[in-house]
Amino acid sequence: MSLLKTYSARIGGALARRHIRKRGIDLSQISFIPEETKAPLQRTGTDPLPQLARYREDTPLRKLDLPFAFDAYLLTGYAETREVLTARDTYSNDIRHLFRGDGPATSDDIGGLGFTDPPLHTRLRKIVTPEFTMRRLARLEPMIQQIADDALDGLESAGPGADLAKHVAFPVPFNTICALLGLDYEDREAFARLGSQRFDATNGAAAAFGAVSAQREFLFDAVARQRKEPGPGLIGQILQAEGDMISDVDLAGLADGVFTGGFETTAGMIALSTLVLHRDPAYADLVRSGNRETVDRVIEELLRYLSVVQVAFPRFAKQDMELFGTKLKAGDVVLASLSAANRDPKVAGERPDEFDPYRIPTSGHLAFGHGIHRCIGAELARMELRIVLPKLLQRFPTLGIAVPERELEFRQLSFVFGIDRLPVTW
């Protein structure tokens, strides 16, 4: 970037910050990410930035210098994060008050379980929870097995040097979640294109929420079509069971949460897990030839170590309160760094920054969040990883990364960590 462009960007950011302080905040209008909020969204390779560990050692709750009318605080400790995520009545997840309605996204575009409070959250979650029990998910296993086999066929046909992200990591969860929801094939390409854009914070909230709005338009259309003629998937099942008791907005929000929570996150986990296992052939062998218990142990450590969902849904204080010795005002927001919390030595033990499937305990991590907003698709994600990773390593026993790891391009500023291209060889 030229000096003129750099200077202009800085001046523009400063003017925007003054504008926000003066008029209040509309997230859909913000085209920059304040420096203070970048650290939890960035990585060094697959590791959180070292400064997050320093934050965690210094104080459990760090105030961020943001140009907003309310104060924002960052949590980095495991126990503190778990406590805040567990609190049911102290915080609100509803962010609609941050949208004025004249930007690329409005409050009507924001929904789903993650941004909804009880009692509506309780009712909506109750509708979809039965579909994500272990017993119900077991019915999907043959389908996922076939989707994985087809993806591996595609990888083999592409030949050595092929992109594992393109041929395996993305199509497996994408086709699984589309089939689960009952989405038409013509909707899928558009969803795939917009999926990663909504988590990319490079161009600020404006671009991300623009992708949210566009993606939800497809879901509104899908819901409207299936309200007339319910399909065989989850959308059709909910419409048949709930009828007019559930609105198009609420159902589209549910479908949106299932889709985004079950696609981009799992895609990132498949690609990044392949990379991590490649670093140590002994760990790859555990997945290739291990029993179910061993494979599950490796997967739990991968989830903790990678923590692809980097920040939990924001929590807004409902009233004035004191949190870990800090006074918060009603409306202040608490952001929890899940990647930092999962590297907390107080729970992860010695050498928390190392990948170690023999770590004790292997459970208890916050990769799926915690409390009433814990990811409803956690077991589906585990099932996909449990199917795909052993199949991949058994089908390609000499699988390797085709380029030096330093040449790989990880997402630089994203709420969901990932890698969009992973060339492999065998």
Protein Blocks (a to p, Z undefined) as FASTA:
>chain_A
ZZklmmmmmmmmmmmmmmmmmnopafklpcbdcfklmmmmgcehjbccfklmmmmmmpmb
dcdddfbfbdcdddfbfklmmmmmmpmklpcfbfklmpgolafbdfklggcjklcccfkl
mmmmmmmmmmmgfklmmmmmmmmmmmmmmmmmmmmmnoghiafklmmmmmmmmmmmmmmn
opafklmmmmmmmmmmmmpcknojklmmmmmmmmmmmmmmmmmmmmmmccfblmlmmmmm
nmmmpcfklmmmmmmmmmmmmmmmmmmmmmmmmmmmmmpmklmmmmmmmcfklmmmmmmm
mmmmnomalbdcddddfbdcdeehiacdehiacdddfklmmmpmklnoghklbccfkbcc
fehiaknogajllcfklmmmmmmmmmmmmmmmmmmmmgccfbdfklpccdfbdfbgcdfb
dcddZZ
